[in-house]
Amino acid sequence: MAPKFIPDAWRMEARSWPYADVSFLMDHAGGSLPRHLRTYAEGYDELKYRTTVRDLASLSVSLSSQSFEGIGSLYPSTTAPDSEPLQVQVGPLLSFEPQLRSSPPLGPFKTNREAKTAKIDWLLHLIEKHRLGWLPPSGRHPNPQPVLWYLTLLEVRVLVQGCEEMGRSGPTYLRHGDQNIGCILTHEDGSLAGMVDWEFAYTCPLEEAFATPTFLLGGFRDWGSNDLGNQDIFIKEFESLGRHDLASAVRGCMKYNRLSELLWDGCKSPMTLDGLLGMEEAFMGTLDNPPTTLEEWETRARHRHRDNEKLKKVEEDWKNHLAELEATKVAEELKGAKAVAEPEATTTAEGSPATGTSSIPGGH
């Protein structure tokens, strides 16, 4: 049995705390932020890294001993007797990002294909309604949004629909919903002190539930390579524990991690060609004749979805939006130029009589 890495949480009675419905107490976990896990930054320590991975593998094995039915978030059971300890059931899937939340929440679902497609369709809906991705071009967003995001989601939807693995139903397992390295606390020797912030944990099939946490993969989102780097450490740890199924989940983790990052990010970051190709390769393997520029990728995607009327509407709306932004910019520039010109004109008008009088010989 793995050490106890998940601190207990305590629900407060309403009469003892006015914010009991939205607050809870948690056992102190100890430890500190594991900077030694950042393989791409200063402070990386392979010995400590191996120690942390060993404990994360033990935690995963413990979590795999409890299965659920369905994909979604956990809620208190509505059928268990009040006299029994707190029981949970799988319900609608809560969203980590406030601006991405649907009302009511989506789910629960039977397959990952259903779950991911529903999330993609919701994001497409938000873009169509100008509630997501409508940011003017800038240094952080050099590619006009939301058309590129809309195309990306349409392409990813095709990948999800065509994935046989995601169409399977079966038992599900708990996955931490926040892939931030700050949710991991370790001791000085690298051993795991605790894993915190489980409020957005959700259930999903084994292949996703035990995919390598994204904080162990660095900034893969914009990289085209799906190479697992030193994740062979994780794989060998699972194999030494006799869990070849969990080792297989690590090998196939990039499909789920790329998808999770894309759907979680909520159209906030610019897409890159490497990131888009990395997503496609995670699903389909090596690509034949991939595009060499982002513009070429976008042209091909537009052609594949040329009959999509909603895409045409988004393109037209965005074109009009950019025209309005440009018109506003020109109007503000003209207003600013006029404001500068008016004081100069006033100064010239006031100074002209004196200047004119002094320029006439004899004062006549």
C-alpha positions as a LaTeX table, in Angstrom:
\begin{tabular}{lrrr}
\hline
Residue & $x$ (\AA) & $y$ (\AA) & $z$ (\AA) \\
\hline
Met1 & 0.00 & 0.00 & 0.00 \\
Ala2 & 1.32 & 3.41 & $-0.94$ \\
Pro3 & 2.05 & 5.99 & 1.77 \\
Lys4 & $-0.73$ & 8.43 & 2.50 \\
Phe5 & $-0.10$ & 11.21 & 0.00 \\
Ile6 & $-3.59$ & 12.77 & $-0.14$ \\
Pro7 & $-4.36$ & 14.90 & 2.93 \\
Asp8 & $-7.75$ & 14.44 & 4.56 \\
Ala9 & $-10.28$ & 17.22 & 4.04 \\
Trp10 & $-12.91$ & 18.14 & 6.61 \\
Arg11 & $-16.31$ & 19.58 & 5.84 \\
Met12 & $-17.58$ & 22.13 & 8.35 \\
Glu13 & $-21.11$ & 22.31 & 9.70 \\
Ala14 & $-23.09$ & 25.30 & 8.49 \\
Arg15 & $-23.84$ & 26.51 & 12.00 \\
Ser16 & $-20.14$ & 26.79 & 12.86 \\
Trp17 & $-18.99$ & 28.78 & 9.82 \\
Pro18 & $-20.99$ & 31.07 & 7.52 \\
Tyr19 & $-19.01$ & 29.93 & 4.46 \\
Ala20 & $-19.29$ & 26.22 & 5.17 \\
Asp21 & $-20.80$ & 25.45 & 1.77 \\
Val22 & $-17.76$ & 26.78 & $-0.10$ \\
Ser23 & $-14.98$ & 26.07 & 2.40 \\
Phe24 & $-13.26$ & 23.10 & 4.00 \\
Leu25 & $-10.32$ & 22.31 & 6.24 \\
Met26 & $-7.42$ & 20.12 & 5.16 \\
Asp27 & $-4.68$ & 18.33 & 7.07 \\
His28 & $-1.28$ & 20.01 & 6.85 \\
Ala29 & 0.80 & 18.22 & 4.21 \\
Gly30 & 4.25 & 19.73 & 4.78 \\
Gly31 & 6.97 & 19.71 & 2.17 \\
Ser32 & 7.77 & 22.35 & $-0.44$ \\
Leu33 & 7.55 & 23.05 & $-4.18$ \\
Pro34 & 9.57 & 20.37 & $-6.06$ \\
Arg35 & 11.87 & 22.47 & $-8.22$ \\
His36 & 13.92 & 19.35 & $-8.85$ \\
Leu37 & 11.16 & 18.08 & $-11.17$ \\
Arg38 & 11.74 & 20.82 & $-13.74$ \\
Thr39 & 13.91 & 18.86 & $-16.17$ \\
Tyr40 & 14.19 & 21.92 & $-18.42$ \\
Ala41 & 15.28 & 24.42 & $-15.74$ \\
Glu42 & 17.94 & 25.08 & $-13.15$ \\
Gly43 & 17.49 & 23.00 & $-10.02$ \\
Tyr44 & 16.73 & 19.69 & $-11.72$ \\
Asp45 & 18.02 & 16.76 & $-9.66$ \\
Glu46 & 17.68 & 13.31 & $-11.24$ \\
Leu47 & 18.04 & 11.38 & $-7.97$ \\
Lys48 & 15.28 & 13.41 & $-6.32$ \\
Tyr49 & 13.26 & 13.18 & $-9.54$ \\
Arg50 & 13.42 & 9.38 & $-9.42$ \\
Thr51 & 12.36 & 9.40 & $-5.78$ \\
Thr52 & 9.34 & 11.59 & $-6.51$ \\
Val53 & 8.35 & 9.50 & $-9.54$ \\
Arg54 & 8.58 & 6.35 & $-7.40$ \\
Asp55 & 6.08 & 7.81 & $-4.93$ \\
Leu56 & 3.82 & 9.15 & $-7.69$ \\
Ala57 & 3.76 & 5.64 & $-9.16$ \\
Ser58 & 2.78 & 4.23 & $-5.76$ \\
Leu59 & 0.02 & 6.81 & $-5.48$ \\
Ser60 & $-1.23$ & 5.88 & $-8.96$ \\
Val61 & $-1.36$ & 2.20 & $-8.05$ \\
Ser62 & $-3.42$ & 3.06 & $-4.96$ \\
Leu63 & $-5.81$ & 5.22 & $-6.98$ \\
Ser64 & $-6.23$ & 2.43 & $-9.54$ \\
Ser65 & $-7.67$ & 0.18 & $-6.82$ \\
Gln66 & $-10.85$ & 2.29 & $-6.75$ \\
Ser67 & $-12.91$ & 2.33 & $-9.93$ \\
Phe68 & $-16.06$ & 4.23 & $-10.85$ \\
Glu69 & $-18.76$ & 4.19 & $-13.51$ \\
Gly70 & $-18.88$ & 7.10 & $-15.91$ \\
Ile71 & $-16.80$ & 10.19 & $-16.69$ \\
Gly72 & $-17.41$ & 13.29 & $-14.62$ \\
Ser73 & $-16.84$ & 14.98 & $-11.27$ \\
Leu74 & $-17.54$ & 13.41 & $-7.89$ \\
Tyr75 & $-20.56$ & 14.46 & $-5.85$ \\
Pro76 & $-22.04$ & 13.26 & $-2.54$ \\
Ser77 & $-24.28$ & 10.29 & $-3.21$ \\
Thr78 & $-28.00$ & 11.01 & $-3.39$ \\
Thr79 & $-28.95$ & 7.41 & $-2.67$ \\
Ala80 & $-26.70$ & 6.35 & 0.23 \\
Pro81 & $-28.35$ & 6.38 & 3.69 \\
Asp82 & $-27.38$ & 9.33 & 5.89 \\
Ser83 & $-26.22$ & 6.92 & 8.58 \\
Glu84 & $-23.42$ & 5.56 & 6.38 \\
Pro85 & $-20.03$ & 7.23 & 5.80 \\
Leu86 & $-19.97$ & 9.77 & 2.99 \\
Gln87 & $-20.45$ & 8.04 & $-0.35$ \\
Val88 & $-19.79$ & 9.62 & $-3.74$ \\
Gln89 & $-21.20$ & 9.27 & $-7.23$ \\
Val90 & $-20.11$ & 10.44 & $-10.66$ \\
Gly91 & $-22.01$ & 13.51 & $-11.86$ \\
Pro92 & $-21.64$ & 16.38 & $-14.36$ \\
Leu93 & $-18.10$ & 17.45 & $-15.20$ \\
Leu94 & $-17.06$ & 20.71 & $-13.53$ \\
Ser95 & $-14.79$ & 23.07 & $-15.45$ \\
Phe96 & $-11.59$ & 24.46 & $-13.98$ \\
Glu97 & $-11.82$ & 27.71 & $-15.92$ \\
Pro98 & $-14.81$ & 29.97 & $-15.03$ \\
Gln99 & $-15.19$ & 31.34 & $-18.56$ \\
Leu100 & $-15.44$ & 27.80 & $-19.96$ \\
Arg101 & $-18.24$ & 26.61 & $-17.68$ \\
Ser102 & $-21.56$ & 25.59 & $-19.10$ \\
Ser103 & $-24.82$ & 25.87 & $-17.21$ \\
Pro104 & $-25.73$ & 23.23 & $-16.31$ \\
Pro105 & $-22.36$ & 21.42 & $-16.37$ \\
Leu106 & $-21.83$ & 18.84 & $-19.10$ \\
Gly107 & $-22.13$ & 15.12 & $-18.43$ \\
Pro108 & $-21.68$ & 12.64 & $-16.94$ \\
Phe109 & $-20.50$ & 10.59 & $-19.90$ \\
Lys110 & $-19.97$ & 6.93 & $-20.76$ \\
Thr111 & $-17.00$ & 7.31 & $-23.11$ \\
Asn112 & $-14.14$ & 9.73 & $-23.58$ \\
Arg113 & $-15.31$ & 10.33 & $-27.13$ \\
Glu114 & $-18.60$ & 11.67 & $-25.74$ \\
Ala115 & $-16.86$ & 13.74 & $-23.06$ \\
Lys116 & $-14.23$ & 15.36 & $-25.28$ \\
Thr117 & $-16.67$ & 15.98 & $-28.13$ \\
Ala118 & $-19.11$ & 17.69 & $-25.77$ \\
Lys119 & $-16.34$ & 19.95 & $-24.45$ \\
Ile120 & $-15.16$ & 20.78 & $-27.98$ \\
Asp121 & $-18.71$ & 21.56 & $-29.10$ \\
Trp122 & $-19.19$ & 23.84 & $-26.09$ \\
Leu123 & $-16.02$ & 25.79 & $-26.92$ \\
Leu124 & $-17.11$ & 26.08 & $-30.54$ \\
His125 & $-20.44$ & 27.46 & $-29.30$ \\
Leu126 & $-18.67$ & 30.04 & $-27.13$ \\
Ile127 & $-16.61$ & 31.22 & $-30.09$ \\
Glu128 & $-19.70$ & 31.44 & $-32.28$ \\
Lys129 & $-21.37$ & 33.63 & $-29.65$ \\
His130 & $-18.29$ & 35.89 & $-29.36$ \\
Arg131 & $-17.78$ & 34.81 & $-25.75$ \\
Leu132 & $-14.39$ & 33.17 & $-26.24$ \\
Gly133 & $-11.28$ & 33.85 & $-28.28$ \\
Trp134 & $-12.27$ & 37.33 & $-29.46$ \\
Leu135 & $-9.00$ & 39.08 & $-28.83$ \\
Pro136 & $-7.42$ & 41.61 & $-31.21$ \\
Pro137 & $-3.98$ & 40.72 & $-32.64$ \\
Ser138 & $-1.16$ & 41.60 & $-30.27$ \\
Gly139 & 2.29 & 40.46 & $-29.26$ \\
Arg140 & 0.81 & 37.62 & $-27.21$ \\
His141 & $-1.82$ & 36.84 & $-29.84$ \\
Pro142 & $-0.06$ & 37.41 & $-33.20$ \\
Asn143 & $-2.50$ & 35.16 & $-35.08$ \\
Pro144 & $-6.01$ & 36.60 & $-35.53$ \\
Gln145 & $-8.46$ & 34.83 & $-33.30$ \\
Pro146 & $-10.98$ & 33.25 & $-33.17$ \\
Val147 & $-10.88$ & 31.72 & $-36.66$ \\
Leu148 & $-7.67$ & 29.76 & $-36.06$ \\
Trp149 & $-9.00$ & 28.45 & $-32.76$ \\
Tyr150 & $-12.28$ & 27.46 & $-34.38$ \\
Leu151 & $-10.44$ & 25.58 & $-37.13$ \\
Thr152 & $-8.23$ & 23.90 & $-34.53$ \\
Leu153 & $-11.23$ & 22.68 & $-32.54$ \\
Leu154 & $-12.91$ & 21.38 & $-35.70$ \\
Glu155 & $-9.76$ & 19.45 & $-36.60$ \\
Val156 & $-9.35$ & 18.05 & $-33.10$ \\
Arg157 & $-13.01$ & 17.04 & $-33.08$ \\
Val158 & $-12.32$ & 14.86 & $-36.13$ \\
Leu159 & $-9.36$ & 13.26 & $-34.34$ \\
Val160 & $-11.44$ & 12.48 & $-31.26$ \\
Gln161 & $-14.33$ & 11.08 & $-33.30$ \\
Gly162 & $-11.94$ & 8.80 & $-35.16$ \\
Cys163 & $-10.11$ & 7.51 & $-32.07$ \\
Glu164 & $-11.17$ & 3.92 & $-31.35$ \\
Glu165 & $-9.67$ & 4.02 & $-27.86$ \\
Met166 & $-11.81$ & 6.99 & $-26.87$ \\
Gly167 & $-14.96$ & 5.20 & $-28.00$ \\
Arg168 & $-14.62$ & 2.44 & $-25.41$ \\
Ser169 & $-16.76$ & 2.31 & $-22.29$ \\
Gly170 & $-15.68$ & 0.69 & $-19.06$ \\
Pro171 & $-14.43$ & 1.46 & $-15.55$ \\
Thr172 & $-13.07$ & 4.91 & $-14.81$ \\
Tyr173 & $-10.55$ & 6.17 & $-12.27$ \\
Leu174 & $-9.78$ & 9.37 & $-10.42$ \\
Arg175 & $-7.44$ & 11.91 & $-12.03$ \\
His176 & $-6.20$ & 15.12 & $-10.46$ \\
Gly177 & $-7.85$ & 17.97 & $-12.32$ \\
Asp178 & $-5.09$ & 20.57 & $-11.90$ \\
Gln179 & $-1.82$ & 19.67 & $-13.63$ \\
Asn180 & 0.10 & 22.47 & $-11.92$ \\
Ile181 & 3.43 & 21.55 & $-10.36$ \\
Gly182 & 2.37 & 23.62 & $-7.34$ \\
Cys183 & $-0.05$ & 20.85 & $-6.39$ \\
Ile184 & 2.91 & 18.59 & $-5.55$ \\
Leu185 & 4.79 & 18.92 & $-2.26$ \\
Thr186 & 7.99 & 16.99 & $-1.56$ \\
His187 & 10.47 & 16.52 & 1.25 \\
Glu188 & 14.12 & 17.51 & 0.96 \\
Asp189 & 15.11 & 14.05 & $-0.34$ \\
Gly190 & 12.49 & 14.20 & $-3.11$ \\
Ser191 & 10.01 & 11.86 & $-1.44$ \\
Leu192 & 6.39 & 12.89 & $-1.85$ \\
Ala193 & 4.92 & 14.80 & 1.09 \\
Gly194 & 1.49 & 15.26 & $-0.40$ \\
Met195 & $-0.64$ & 16.09 & $-3.40$ \\
Val196 & $-3.12$ & 18.90 & $-2.76$ \\
Asp197 & $-5.89$ & 20.85 & $-4.54$ \\
Trp198 & $-8.13$ & 17.97 & $-5.55$ \\
Glu199 & $-11.29$ & 20.07 & $-5.87$ \\
Phe200 & $-11.42$ & 19.63 & $-9.66$ \\
Ala201 & $-10.52$ & 15.93 & $-9.72$ \\
Tyr202 & $-12.60$ & 13.93 & $-12.16$ \\
Thr203 & $-13.08$ & 10.35 & $-13.29$ \\
Cys204 & $-11.93$ & 9.12 & $-16.69$ \\
Pro205 & $-10.73$ & 5.93 & $-18.41$ \\
Leu206 & $-7.45$ & 4.37 & $-17.31$ \\
Glu207 & $-5.53$ & 5.64 & $-20.36$ \\
Glu208 & $-6.20$ & 9.25 & $-19.36$ \\
Ala209 & $-6.34$ & 8.84 & $-15.58$ \\
Phe210 & $-2.76$ & 7.59 & $-15.39$ \\
Ala211 & $-1.22$ & 9.54 & $-18.25$ \\
Thr212 & 1.97 & 11.30 & $-17.15$ \\
Pro213 & 1.14 & 14.56 & $-15.31$ \\
Thr214 & 1.85 & 17.51 & $-17.58$ \\
Phe215 & 4.15 & 19.13 & $-15.01$ \\
Leu216 & 6.63 & 16.31 & $-15.68$ \\
Leu217 & 6.65 & 17.04 & $-19.42$ \\
Gly218 & 7.76 & 20.68 & $-19.50$ \\
Gly219 & 6.45 & 23.11 & $-22.10$ \\
Phe220 & 5.41 & 20.45 & $-24.58$ \\
Arg221 & 2.34 & 22.31 & $-25.78$ \\
Asp222 & 4.19 & 24.36 & $-28.40$ \\
Trp223 & 6.65 & 21.61 & $-29.29$ \\
Gly224 & 6.06 & 19.28 & $-32.21$ \\
Ser225 & 7.84 & 16.32 & $-30.62$ \\
Asn226 & 5.87 & 13.79 & $-28.58$ \\
Asp227 & 9.04 & 12.20 & $-27.26$ \\
Leu228 & 8.59 & 11.21 & $-23.62$ \\
Gly229 & 12.13 & 12.12 & $-22.62$ \\
Asn230 & 12.95 & 10.63 & $-19.25$ \\
Gln231 & 9.46 & 9.20 & $-18.74$ \\
Asp232 & 11.03 & 5.77 & $-19.15$ \\
Ile233 & 11.68 & 6.21 & $-15.41$ \\
Phe234 & 7.93 & 6.27 & $-14.83$ \\
Ile235 & 7.38 & 3.34 & $-17.19$ \\
Lys236 & 10.01 & 1.16 & $-15.52$ \\
Glu237 & 8.62 & 2.02 & $-12.08$ \\
Phe238 & 5.16 & 0.79 & $-13.08$ \\
Glu239 & 6.60 & $-2.31$ & $-14.70$ \\
Ser240 & 8.57 & $-3.12$ & $-11.54$ \\
Leu241 & 5.25 & $-2.97$ & $-9.67$ \\
Gly242 & 3.70 & $-5.36$ & $-12.17$ \\
Arg243 & 1.40 & $-2.69$ & $-13.60$ \\
His244 & 2.02 & $-2.90$ & $-17.32$ \\
Asp245 & $-1.38$ & $-1.30$ & $-17.95$ \\
Leu246 & $-0.27$ & 1.87 & $-16.15$ \\
Ala247 & 3.07 & 1.78 & $-17.99$ \\
Ser248 & 1.10 & 1.68 & $-21.24$ \\
Ala249 & $-0.87$ & 4.74 & $-20.12$ \\
Val250 & 2.42 & 6.64 & $-19.76$ \\
Arg251 & 3.49 & 5.61 & $-23.26$ \\
Gly252 & 0.25 & 6.98 & $-24.70$ \\
Cys253 & 0.04 & 10.05 & $-22.50$ \\
Met254 & 0.69 & 12.74 & $-25.11$ \\
Lys255 & $-2.68$ & 12.27 & $-26.78$ \\
Tyr256 & $-4.49$ & 13.09 & $-23.55$ \\
Asn257 & $-2.10$ & 15.73 & $-22.29$ \\
Arg258 & $-2.15$ & 17.69 & $-25.53$ \\
Leu259 & $-5.93$ & 17.47 & $-25.62$ \\
Ser260 & $-6.22$ & 18.49 & $-21.98$ \\
Glu261 & $-3.98$ & 21.53 & $-22.47$ \\
Leu262 & $-5.90$ & 22.61 & $-25.56$ \\
Leu263 & $-9.36$ & 22.33 & $-24.01$ \\
Trp264 & $-8.27$ & 23.74 & $-20.65$ \\
Asp265 & $-6.48$ & 26.73 & $-22.13$ \\
Gly266 & $-9.71$ & 28.12 & $-23.50$ \\
Cys267 & $-8.41$ & 29.97 & $-26.57$ \\
Lys268 & $-6.06$ & 32.18 & $-24.56$ \\
Ser269 & $-2.70$ & 31.28 & $-26.11$ \\
Pro270 & $-1.63$ & 31.53 & $-29.75$ \\
Met271 & $-1.42$ & 28.28 & $-31.67$ \\
Thr272 & 1.88 & 27.21 & $-33.21$ \\
Leu273 & 2.46 & 24.93 & $-36.17$ \\
Asp274 & 4.60 & 22.60 & $-34.05$ \\
Gly275 & 1.86 & 22.35 & $-31.44$ \\
Leu276 & $-0.80$ & 21.59 & $-34.05$ \\
Leu277 & 1.31 & 18.92 & $-35.75$ \\
Gly278 & 2.21 & 17.48 & $-32.35$ \\
Met279 & $-1.49$ & 17.05 & $-31.60$ \\
Glu280 & $-2.12$ & 15.29 & $-34.92$ \\
Glu281 & 0.87 & 12.97 & $-34.49$ \\
Ala282 & $-0.23$ & 12.07 & $-30.95$ \\
Phe283 & $-3.40$ & 10.64 & $-32.48$ \\
Met284 & $-2.23$ & 9.39 & $-35.88$ \\
Gly285 & 1.50 & 8.75 & $-35.64$ \\
Thr286 & 3.97 & 10.04 & $-38.22$ \\
Leu287 & 2.31 & 12.42 & $-40.68$ \\
Asp288 & 2.66 & 12.21 & $-44.46$ \\
Asn289 & 3.43 & 15.51 & $-46.17$ \\
Pro290 & 2.71 & 17.79 & $-43.20$ \\
Pro291 & 2.33 & 21.55 & $-43.81$ \\
Thr292 & 5.49 & 23.61 & $-43.35$ \\
Thr293 & 3.88 & 26.88 & $-42.25$ \\
Leu294 & 0.97 & 27.85 & $-40.04$ \\
Glu295 & $-0.65$ & 29.56 & $-43.03$ \\
Glu296 & $-0.46$ & 26.33 & $-45.03$ \\
Trp297 & $-2.00$ & 24.38 & $-42.14$ \\
Glu298 & $-4.82$ & 26.91 & $-41.92$ \\
Thr299 & $-5.43$ & 26.79 & $-45.69$ \\
Arg300 & $-5.69$ & 23.00 & $-45.64$ \\
Ala301 & $-8.02$ & 23.06 & $-42.63$ \\
Arg302 & $-10.24$ & 25.68 & $-44.27$ \\
His303 & $-10.49$ & 23.49 & $-47.36$ \\
Arg304 & $-11.49$ & 20.43 & $-45.33$ \\
His305 & $-14.23$ & 22.41 & $-43.57$ \\
Arg306 & $-15.22$ & 24.58 & $-46.53$ \\
Asp307 & $-18.89$ & 23.52 & $-46.26$ \\
Asn308 & $-19.17$ & 24.37 & $-42.55$ \\
Glu309 & $-21.63$ & 27.27 & $-42.42$ \\
Lys310 & $-20.83$ & 28.11 & $-38.80$ \\
Leu311 & $-17.16$ & 28.48 & $-39.68$ \\
Lys312 & $-18.11$ & 30.85 & $-42.51$ \\
Lys313 & $-20.15$ & 32.91 & $-40.05$ \\
Val314 & $-17.24$ & 33.08 & $-37.57$ \\
Glu315 & $-14.90$ & 34.18 & $-40.38$ \\
Glu316 & $-17.32$ & 36.89 & $-41.49$ \\
Asp317 & $-17.91$ & 38.08 & $-37.92$ \\
Trp318 & $-14.18$ & 38.26 & $-37.27$ \\
Lys319 & $-13.56$ & 40.15 & $-40.51$ \\
Asn320 & $-16.21$ & 42.70 & $-39.52$ \\
His321 & $-14.81$ & 42.88 & $-36.00$ \\
Leu322 & $-11.32$ & 43.68 & $-37.28$ \\
Ala323 & $-12.78$ & 46.31 & $-39.61$ \\
Glu324 & $-14.53$ & 47.93 & $-36.64$ \\
Leu325 & $-11.31$ & 47.88 & $-34.64$ \\
Glu326 & $-9.45$ & 49.52 & $-37.52$ \\
Ala327 & $-12.17$ & 52.16 & $-37.95$ \\
Thr328 & $-12.05$ & 52.93 & $-34.23$ \\
Lys329 & $-8.26$ & 53.17 & $-34.36$ \\
Val330 & $-8.38$ & 55.58 & $-37.33$ \\
Ala331 & $-11.05$ & 57.68 & $-35.63$ \\
Glu332 & $-8.97$ & 57.93 & $-32.46$ \\
Glu333 & $-5.88$ & 58.89 & $-34.46$ \\
Leu334 & $-7.82$ & 61.61 & $-36.28$ \\
Lys335 & $-9.23$ & 62.85 & $-33.00$ \\
Gly336 & $-5.75$ & 62.95 & $-31.52$ \\
Ala337 & $-4.35$ & 64.76 & $-34.53$ \\
Lys338 & $-7.18$ & 67.30 & $-34.36$ \\
Ala339 & $-6.57$ & 67.86 & $-30.66$ \\
Val340 & $-2.90$ & 68.62 & $-31.38$ \\
Ala341 & $-3.70$ & 70.86 & $-34.35$ \\
Glu342 & $-6.29$ & 73.04 & $-32.56$ \\
Pro343 & $-3.88$ & 74.55 & $-29.97$ \\
Glu344 & $-1.40$ & 75.32 & $-32.76$ \\
Ala345 & $-4.12$ & 77.06 & $-34.77$ \\
Thr346 & $-5.18$ & 79.08 & $-31.72$ \\
Thr347 & $-1.62$ & 80.16 & $-31.01$ \\
Thr348 & $-1.13$ & 81.26 & $-34.62$ \\
Ala349 & $-4.40$ & 83.20 & $-34.68$ \\
Glu350 & $-3.61$ & 85.03 & $-31.44$ \\
Gly351 & $-0.08$ & 85.88 & $-32.50$ \\
Ser352 & $-0.87$ & 87.01 & $-36.04$ \\
Pro353 & $-2.01$ & 90.63 & $-35.30$ \\
Ala354 & 1.17 & 91.49 & $-33.42$ \\
Thr355 & 3.27 & 89.77 & $-36.00$ \\
Gly356 & 1.40 & 91.51 & $-38.81$ \\
Thr357 & 1.68 & 95.00 & $-37.22$ \\
Ser358 & 5.38 & 94.71 & $-36.62$ \\
Ser359 & 5.96 & 93.61 & $-40.17$ \\
Ile360 & 4.48 & 96.79 & $-41.71$ \\
Pro361 & 7.10 & 99.53 & $-42.19$ \\
Gly362 & 6.26 & 102.72 & $-40.31$ \\
Gly363 & 3.42 & 101.11 & $-38.44$ \\
His364 & 0.83 & 101.90 & $-41.16$ \\
\hline
\end{tabular}
